[in-house]
């Protein structure tokens, strides 16, 4: 659970770093870049320990799959709540397919 919690926090910060500036398009680009780098530093402070501690409990491929599913969930919420963009049905289908990919990643055959 520690790994997943750290990945969740990490993804919140990364989503803000990558997309938070979209509501402030009047700010100079260099300000957006510097602010994003500062936020991304905090993201790395969660991402690196999550991967370091999680590797062994999970394979690298499993860690990446977990991270991608978390990223999609965090981004979907962020885009609806913060960016005020609609969540469309095809986004939900894509999410379901990623969950299916995660199922196959973790399934012991």
N, C-alpha and C positions, 0 to 999 in steps of 0.2 A: 504493500500500500504506500510505503514511503516513496518509492520510485514514481508511482502514478501521481501522487500528490505533488511531487516536485515538478514532474512534467506538466501537470495542469497549471501550476503557478508560472512556470517558464513560458508556456504558450500564451498565457494572458499578457505577459509583458511583451512577448515578441509580436503578437497581433497589434498591440498598441504602438510598438515601435514601427512596424511596417505600414500600418493603415490609419493610425490616429491622426496623422497630419493632414489627411484628406479633407477634414472639416476646416482646415486653416490654410486654404490655398493662397490667401493674400500674403502670408508670411514668405519671406525669401526662402528659396530652396536650400541655401546653406544652413539656415536656422533649422529647417526640418531635418536635414541630414545630421547635424550635430545633436539635436534632441533625440532623434532615432538611435544614434550610436550610444548615447547615454542610457537610454531605456534598454537597449539590447545588451549593454554590459550587465545590467541587473538580471536580464533573462539568462545570460550565461552562468551567473552565480547559482542558478537553480538547475539549468540543463546539464552542466558538466557533472555535478554530484549525482544527479538522477541517473545518468548513463554510467558513471563510475560504480555507484553502489548497485545499480540494477543489473549490470552485466555479471552473469554467473547465475542469477535467479532467472534472467531472460537472456536469450541469445541477442546478438546485435540486430539481426533481422526482426526479432520480436520487439525489441525496444523501438526500432524505427516505425514499425507498424502501430504500436501503441501511440507513439508521438503523432503520427499522421491522423489517426482517428480523433485524438484529443484536439489537434489543430483544427480539424473540420468542425467539431462541436463548438469550440471556442469562437472560431471565426463566424459560424452561422449566428450565434448569439450576438456577437459584436456587430455584425453587419445589420442585423435587425434593430437592435437597441440603440447603438451609437450612430451608425451611418444612416439609419432609417430606410434601409433597402428591404424590399419584400423577400420572403423566403418562398421560392417557387417549388413546384412539385418536382421538377427535374433535378433540383438540388437535393431533395430528399431521396430520390432514386439513386443519385450518385453516392450519397452517404450510405445508403443500404448496401450498395456494391462494395464500398470500402469496408463496411462491417463484415460482409461475406468474405472479403480478402483476409481480414483479421481472423475470422473463424478458421480458414484454411491454414493460416500461418501457425496457429496454436494447436491445431488438431494433430494428435499422434496417430499416424497411419500404420 
